[in-house]
Protein backbone atom coordinates (compact mmCIF):
# COMPACT_ATOMS: atom_id res chain seq x y z
CA UNK A 1 0.00 0.00 0.00
CA UNK A 2 1.48 3.38 -0.95
CA UNK A 3 1.01 6.68 0.90
CA UNK A 4 -2.02 7.68 -1.19
CA UNK A 5 -3.97 4.46 -0.68
CA UNK A 6 -6.31 4.16 2.27
CA UNK A 7 -7.57 0.93 3.77
CA UNK A 8 -11.37 1.21 3.96
CA UNK A 9 -11.84 -2.13 5.71
CA UNK A 10 -14.69 -2.00 8.18
CA UNK A 11 -16.81 0.51 6.28
CA UNK A 12 -20.57 0.10 6.07
CA UNK A 13 -22.26 -0.76 2.79
CA UNK A 14 -25.84 -0.85 1.65
CA UNK A 15 -27.21 -2.19 -1.64
CA UNK A 16 -30.71 -1.03 -2.52
CA UNK A 17 -32.88 -2.00 -5.47
CA UNK A 18 -34.99 0.69 -7.13
CA UNK A 19 -37.38 0.89 -10.02
CA UNK A 20 -36.61 3.47 -12.71
CA UNK A 21 -39.43 5.62 -11.36
CA UNK A 22 -37.34 6.03 -8.18
CA UNK A 23 -39.46 3.86 -5.91
CA UNK A 24 -37.45 1.63 -3.59
CA UNK A 25 -38.36 -2.04 -3.69
CA UNK A 26 -39.17 -4.13 -0.62
CA UNK A 27 -36.75 -4.43 2.28
CA UNK A 28 -36.01 -8.00 1.18
CA UNK A 29 -34.15 -6.43 -1.76
CA UNK A 30 -31.91 -4.30 0.48
CA UNK A 31 -28.63 -5.76 1.74
CA UNK A 32 -26.39 -4.02 4.27
CA UNK A 33 -23.42 -4.78 6.46
CA UNK A 34 -19.71 -4.12 6.98
CA UNK A 35 -17.15 -4.80 4.26
CA UNK A 36 -13.93 -3.85 2.55
CA UNK A 37 -15.17 -1.74 -0.38
CA UNK A 38 -12.73 -2.95 -3.02
CA UNK A 39 -12.92 -6.65 -2.18
CA UNK A 40 -16.65 -6.93 -1.67
CA UNK A 41 -18.52 -4.50 -3.95
CA UNK A 42 -18.23 -6.47 -7.21
CA UNK A 43 -19.24 -9.71 -5.52
CA UNK A 44 -22.20 -8.08 -3.76
CA UNK A 45 -23.43 -6.48 -6.99
CA UNK A 46 -23.14 -9.78 -8.83
CA UNK A 47 -25.12 -11.61 -6.15
CA UNK A 48 -27.79 -8.89 -6.18
CA UNK A 49 -28.04 -8.94 -9.97
CA UNK A 50 -28.96 -12.62 -9.85
CA UNK A 51 -31.94 -11.71 -7.65
CA UNK A 52 -33.41 -9.13 -10.04
CA UNK A 53 -36.85 -10.18 -11.20
CA UNK A 54 -37.20 -7.35 -13.71
CA UNK A 55 -33.78 -6.32 -15.10
CA UNK A 56 -35.27 -3.84 -17.59
CA UNK A 57 -37.06 -1.81 -14.94
CA UNK A 58 -34.74 -2.06 -11.90
CA UNK A 59 -31.29 -0.83 -10.89
CA UNK A 60 -29.06 -1.06 -7.82
CA UNK A 61 -27.44 1.65 -5.73
CA UNK A 62 -24.38 0.67 -3.69
CA UNK A 63 -23.57 3.14 -0.91
CA UNK A 64 -20.31 2.87 1.04
CA UNK A 65 -19.59 4.90 4.18
CA UNK A 66 -16.39 5.07 6.17
CA UNK A 67 -15.15 7.45 8.87
CA UNK A 68 -12.22 8.47 6.61
CA UNK A 69 -14.51 9.57 3.77
CA UNK A 70 -15.97 13.11 3.80
CA UNK A 71 -19.16 11.90 2.05
CA UNK A 72 -20.53 8.45 1.21
CA UNK A 73 -19.50 6.90 -2.10
CA UNK A 74 -22.42 5.93 -4.32
CA UNK A 75 -22.17 3.55 -7.27
CA UNK A 76 -24.98 2.41 -9.52
CA UNK A 77 -25.43 -0.86 -11.36
CA UNK A 78 -27.83 -1.27 -14.27
CA UNK A 79 -28.97 -4.74 -15.30
CA UNK A 80 -29.46 -3.70 -18.92
CA UNK A 81 -28.19 -0.94 -21.19
CA UNK A 82 -30.08 2.32 -20.88
CA UNK A 83 -31.66 2.09 -24.35
CA UNK A 84 -33.30 -1.21 -23.32
CA UNK A 85 -34.43 0.06 -19.92
CA UNK A 86 -38.16 0.47 -19.52
CA UNK A 87 -40.04 3.22 -17.74
CA UNK A 88 -37.25 5.84 -17.67
CA UNK A 89 -38.99 9.19 -17.47
CA UNK A 90 -37.68 12.69 -18.18
CA UNK A 91 -36.84 14.76 -15.12
CA UNK A 92 -36.30 18.39 -14.25
CA UNK A 93 -33.15 19.54 -12.44
CA UNK A 94 -32.48 22.83 -10.68
CA UNK A 95 -29.08 24.45 -11.26
CA UNK A 96 -28.09 27.42 -9.10
CA UNK A 97 -24.89 29.39 -8.72
CA UNK A 98 -23.34 29.29 -5.26
CA UNK A 99 -22.27 32.55 -3.63
CA UNK A 100 -18.52 33.16 -4.08
CA UNK A 101 -18.15 33.38 -0.30
CA UNK A 102 -18.92 29.66 -0.20
CA UNK A 103 -16.68 28.69 -3.13
CA UNK A 104 -12.95 29.24 -3.70
CA UNK A 105 -12.89 31.59 -6.68
CA UNK A 106 -9.60 30.32 -8.20
CA UNK A 107 -7.89 26.95 -8.37
CA UNK A 108 -4.25 26.26 -7.43
CA UNK A 109 -3.11 27.50 -10.86
CA UNK A 110 -5.09 30.72 -10.65
CA UNK A 111 -7.85 29.57 -13.02
CA UNK A 112 -11.25 31.13 -12.22
CA UNK A 113 -13.83 28.79 -10.70
CA UNK A 114 -17.61 28.90 -10.51
CA UNK A 115 -19.56 26.63 -8.17
CA UNK A 116 -23.00 25.29 -9.01
CA UNK A 117 -25.53 23.34 -7.00
CA UNK A 118 -27.35 20.78 -9.15
CA UNK A 119 -30.50 19.40 -7.51
CA UNK A 120 -33.12 16.81 -8.36
CA UNK A 121 -36.04 18.29 -6.41
CA UNK A 122 -38.12 15.95 -4.29
CA UNK A 123 -41.78 16.12 -5.27
CA UNK A 124 -44.51 13.74 -6.39
CA UNK A 125 -43.22 13.65 -9.98
CA UNK A 126 -39.52 13.21 -9.05
CA UNK A 127 -37.61 10.44 -10.80
CA UNK A 128 -33.95 9.40 -10.73
CA UNK A 129 -31.79 11.21 -13.26
CA UNK A 130 -28.97 9.23 -14.86
CA UNK A 131 -25.80 10.48 -16.52
CA UNK A 132 -26.36 14.17 -15.83
CA UNK A 133 -23.92 16.15 -17.96
CA UNK A 134 -23.20 19.86 -17.79
CA UNK A 135 -22.01 22.00 -20.67
CA UNK A 136 -21.17 25.63 -21.22
CA UNK A 137 -20.94 27.36 -24.56
CA UNK A 138 -19.60 30.71 -23.42
CA UNK A 139 -16.69 29.85 -21.10
CA UNK A 140 -14.23 27.13 -22.05
CA UNK A 141 -13.08 24.89 -19.23
CA UNK A 142 -14.17 21.73 -17.44
CA UNK A 143 -16.54 20.60 -14.72
CA UNK A 144 -15.03 18.79 -11.74
CA UNK A 145 -17.64 16.07 -12.12
CA UNK A 146 -19.82 15.13 -15.06
CA UNK A 147 -22.05 12.20 -16.07
CA UNK A 148 -23.33 11.63 -12.52
CA UNK A 149 -26.65 10.30 -11.20
CA UNK A 150 -29.10 12.08 -8.90
CA UNK A 151 -31.90 10.38 -7.00
CA UNK A 152 -35.00 12.44 -6.09
CA UNK A 153 -34.10 14.88 -3.32
CA UNK A 154 -30.34 14.68 -3.95
CA UNK A 155 -28.05 17.63 -4.70
CA UNK A 156 -24.45 17.82 -5.81
CA UNK A 157 -21.98 20.72 -5.76
CA UNK A 158 -20.09 20.93 -9.05
CA UNK A 159 -17.27 23.33 -9.89
CA UNK A 160 -16.52 24.74 -13.33
CA UNK A 161 -12.85 25.65 -13.79
CA UNK A 162 -12.27 28.10 -16.64
CA UNK A 163 -9.31 27.68 -18.98
CA UNK A 164 -7.01 30.61 -19.64
CA UNK A 165 -6.79 31.47 -23.30
CA UNK A 166 -3.32 31.39 -24.77
Secondary structure, 3 states (H helix, E strand, C coil): CCCCCCCCCCEEEEEEEEECCCCECCHHHCEEEEECHHHHHHHHHHHHHHCCCCCCCEEEEEEEECCCCCCCEEEEEECCCCCCCCCCCCCCCEEEECCHHHCCCECCCCCEEEEEEEECCCCCCCCCEEEECCCCCCCCEEECCCCEEECCCCEEEEEEEECCCC
